[in-house]
């Protein structure tokens, strides 16, 4: 009889409205559960979003109410893990409890709280930085989303190097090219019949959106009638000046669509003429991969993990050079053949990133940790 370990999973990233790590947790845990190699129990201080979807995939869910996620992680969770019914605990949210009664595996998406603390709220810094080093010491296996993040971990925490692996996230299969009539309908609904430039993600300092607006203004000055720029994503933080600037540029064609339901977000990505992602630092950079999967020509910054994601299937530019970004946008608008070629290569490259592959690699790491 095959041994199927019982694995507990930290679901705090799915409490409330999920963002990037939440969607990562949801998709990877769903793929893991459907492999059938282990029994998974998702645990958090409140019932997670998409609970029904996880339960349909075979994930058991459990809550221990607590006023804050950190309080739950550091006090309630260790007592729960002492019950003896779980063989291993996986945190996809960067840190583990300081007291860990069972073997642990931790996924580190990026080291921005350490490397770019100015791009985070104080709350994030206080809940990550004191626990990051001890978590990496305790973990049987440490998982990074990219080689770039793995290199950062090796440099700043060399003690974890022998236990460190890279597992690339996947792209949800819903991100696929749309039919021409579907694209036309989305553009018509957005009042952008000739197409649009698109950024998706939170409006926060790390996404470098002021430089994107600089590039758009330069582009619009040189090219009357340039496609509008749409920004889709939650308002983020430290963005008052940014939101004011977006409002001022409304007459030039800049619009913030806000947080969109998942289905609508996919449609908006599918309808874009170009996808632009000038982020200063990404642990993986899922939005460019999703855009490429939709057959949308993509421009991204040449920093951190983004070259790993985009490769030669998109244009890479320095994030601190708005002129280079404007030139890259103009180049693709002026060269339909290049844009078509990148759209084709982007689909092929994005197809490498699957949740099935990620789940198989994670399951192997769980087995190593248990041995």
N, C-alpha and C positions, 0 to 999 in steps of 0.2 A: 504494500500500500504506500503510495507516494505521500510524503510529508508535506502538508500545506501550512506554512507558518501563518500565525495571526499577526498582522501588522497594524499598528495604530498610526493615524495620520493627523497632523495638526491642520485643522480647517479654518483657522482664524482669518485667512485671506479671503474666505468666502462669506464671512459675516458682514452684512451690509451690502452695499453696491460693489460688486467685484471690479477690480481694475486688472492690470496686467498679470500680477502674481496670482490673483484669484482665478482668472481664466486659465492660466497655466496649471494650477492645482486641479481644477475641474477636469480639464481635458486629459491630463496625464493620469489622474486617479481613475477616471472612467476607463481608459485604455488598459491600465494595470488590472483592474477588476475583471475585465472581460477576457484577459489572458487565462485566468483561472489558476495561476500558479501559487496564489496566496489568498488568505481571507483578510479583507480590509475593513477597518473600523475607523471612520472619521470622527474626530472628537474636537469640540470647541466649547466656548462659554455661552454661545447662543446658536440656535438652529441656523444652519448655513443657507445661503441662497442656492437655488438649483438643487435643493435636497431631494426632490422627487426624481430628478435625472440621475443622481448618484445611487439612489435606492434601486432604480430600475436596472442599473449596471451591476448591482449586487453588493454595494457598499453599505454596511451597517452604520448607523449614525447614533451619536450619543452626545449629550450636553451635560456640563456641570456649570450651572449659572454662576457668573462672577461679574463684578462691576466693570472690570477692565480685562482686556485680553492678556496683558502682561501679568496681572495678578493671577489669572487662571493658569497661565503657562508655568509660572515659577512656584506656585503654592498648591493649587488644586490638582494640576496634572501629575506631578510626581506621586502624590498619594494615590491617584487613580492607577498609575502604572505599577504600583506595588501589588495590585490585586493578583498578578500572576497569570492572567489569561492572554497577555500579549507577549509575543516573542521579540518584537522589535518595534521601534518608534521612528517614524520619518517626519521631519519638518521640512516642508517646501518653503518655509518663511524665514530662512537665514539663520535662526538661532534655535537652540535647544534649552530645556530646563537646566539650571545649574546642578540640580540633583536628578540624576537620570538612572532609575533602577533597572532599565533594560538596555540592550544595545541600541545605539542611535545612528541614524543617517541624516545628514543635513544638506539641503540644496542652497547654494549661495548664488543669487542671480547677478549681483554686482557688488562692488565695494564703494559705491558712491557715498554712503554715510561717512566713510573714512577718508576718501579721496576728494570729495566735493561736498563737504558738510554744509556749505552755504546754499546748496540747492535743496536742502531738506528742512522740514519743520523741526522745531526743537523736540517735539514729541517723538518723532522717528529716531532722532539721534539718541535720546534717552532710553528708548526701548531696544536699540540695536547695539550701540557701541560697548556698553558695559558687559554684554553677554556674548559678543562675537568671538573673542579669543577663547574663552572657556568652552564655547560650543565646538569650535574647531579642534580643541584638545580632546574633548570627550567623544566625538563622533568616530565610529568605526570606519565610516566612509564619508568623504566630502565630495559633493557633486557641484560642478560649475556648468553654467549654460553655454560657455564658449571657451576657446583657448585663451582669449584676451583676459577673461575673468580668472581663469586658472593661473595665468602668468602673474596677475596681480596678487592672487592668494599665495603663490609660491614666494613672491618677493616679500610680502608683508607678514606672512605666517609660514615660514619655511618648514616648521615642524609638521605641517599637515601634508607635505608634498607626496609622501609615500602612500597616502590614503586618498589621493585626489584623482578624480576622473572627470571627463567632459561628456555630458549628455546633452545634445542639442534638443531644444523643444521642437514640437511639430506645428504644422499649420492646419487648422480645422478645414475639413474638406468642403465646407460651405463657401470658402473663399476660392472661387473658380471664375473663369471668364463668363460674362453674361452674353446673351444673344444681342445682336444689333438693335432690335426693337426694344429690348429691356433697357439698354443703355440710353436710347433715345428718350424713353419714357421718364427715366430718372432725371436726365438733364432738363427735360421740359418741366418736371415738377419743381426742380431747383431754380428754374428761370435762368438756366445756363445752356441754351440750345446748342452753342458752339463748343461746349466742353468747359472744363475748369481744372485748375491746379488744386491739389488736395494735400493737407497734412492731417493725420489723426493722432490723438494722444492728449494727455492732460496739458493745460496751459500753465506750465511751471518753468522755473528758471533753467533747468537742465535741458529743456527742449530747444532753447536757443531761438525762440520765435521772433525776437526783435531783429536778429540778423535776417531771418526769412522775410520779414516785412521790409527791411532795407533793400533786399534783393528784388522784392516785388515792386517797390517804388521805382527802382532803377530800371527795371524791365518795362514798366508801364510808361515811363518817361520816354523810352526809346521806341516803344512799339504801341502806338495807339490801337486800341481794340484787342489788347492781350487778354487771354482768358482770365476770369476772376479767380481769386484765391479763397478757398473754403477751408476752414479749420473745424474739425469735428472732434469733440472730446469734452470731458468735464472741465470746469473752470480752474481746477488746480488751486494754486496759492501764490502769494507774492506777485499778483498779476494786475493790480489796479492800474498801473501805468500802461500795461499791455492792452488791457480791455479798452481803456480810453483811446489808445492809438488805433485799435481795430475799428472802433466806432467812427473815429475821424476819417479813416480810410475807406469807410463804407461806400462813399461816392466813387472811389477808384475801383471797387469790386471786391473788397475784402469782407468776408462774413464769418462769424462764429456760429456754427450750428448747434453748439452745446453737446451734451451727452445724448447719444442716439441709441435707441433700442438695437440689440444685436443684429436683427434681420435688416433693419434700415441702414445700419453702418455698413454692412456687406454690400448693399445695393449702391451706396454712395461711393465706396471704394471701386466697385466695378465700373461705375460711370465716369471715373476721372480720366482726363487726358494725360496728366502726369501726376506722379506721387512724389512729394518732396519731404525729406526728413533730415533736417540739419542738426540733430541732437549732438550735444557735447560729449555724451558718454552713454553707452548702452551695454548692459550685460549680455543681451542677445539682439534685441531690436526686432521684435515680432512684426510691427506694422509694415516695414518694408517687405518682409517675406510674404505677408498677406497680400500686399499690393501686387507683388510679382506673380503670386499664384493666380491673381485675377487678370493677368495679362496687361497690367498697367506699367508703362515705362517708369523707372524709378531713379531718383537722385537722392543720395544720402551722403552724410559726412564721412570722411576718411579716418575716423578715430575709433578706438576701442574695438568692439566686436563687429561693427557694421561692415568692414571689408570682408569678414568671414561669411556674413549673411548674403551680401550683394555680389561679391566676387566681380567677375567681368560681365555680369548680366545687368549692370546699371552703371550710372555715372557716379563717381566718388569725388567730393570736393572738400576743401578745408572748411571747417565750420566757422572759422573766424574771418572768412573772406566773402562778404556779401556780393562783391563783384564777380567772383568765380561762380557763385551759386546762380546769379542772374545770367551769366554767360552759358552755364549748363542748361538752364531752362530754355533760353533762346535757341541754343543748338538743337535741342530735341523738337522744339516747335518748328524750326526751319528745315529740319531734315526728317521727313516722315519715314524714309527708308530705315534710318538708324533707329527711330522710335519703334518701328515695327520689328526690327531685329532684336532690340532689347526686350520687347514684350515677349517674343518667342523664347529667348534665352532665359528670361525671368521665370517663365512657367516651368521650364526644365529644371532650373536651379531650385525653385521653391519645392518642387516635387521630392527633393531629397529629405526634406524636413517633415517627417510623419510621426504622429503620436504612437503608432504601432512600433516603430523602430525605437523611439525613446522608451516606451514601456518595456520592451525586451531588454534593453541595456540597463534600465533601472532594476528590473527584477533580478538580473545577474548580480548587480551590486548588492542588493538585499541579501542574496544567498551568500555572497562573500562575507558580508558583515555578520551573518549568523554563524558562519564557520569560525 
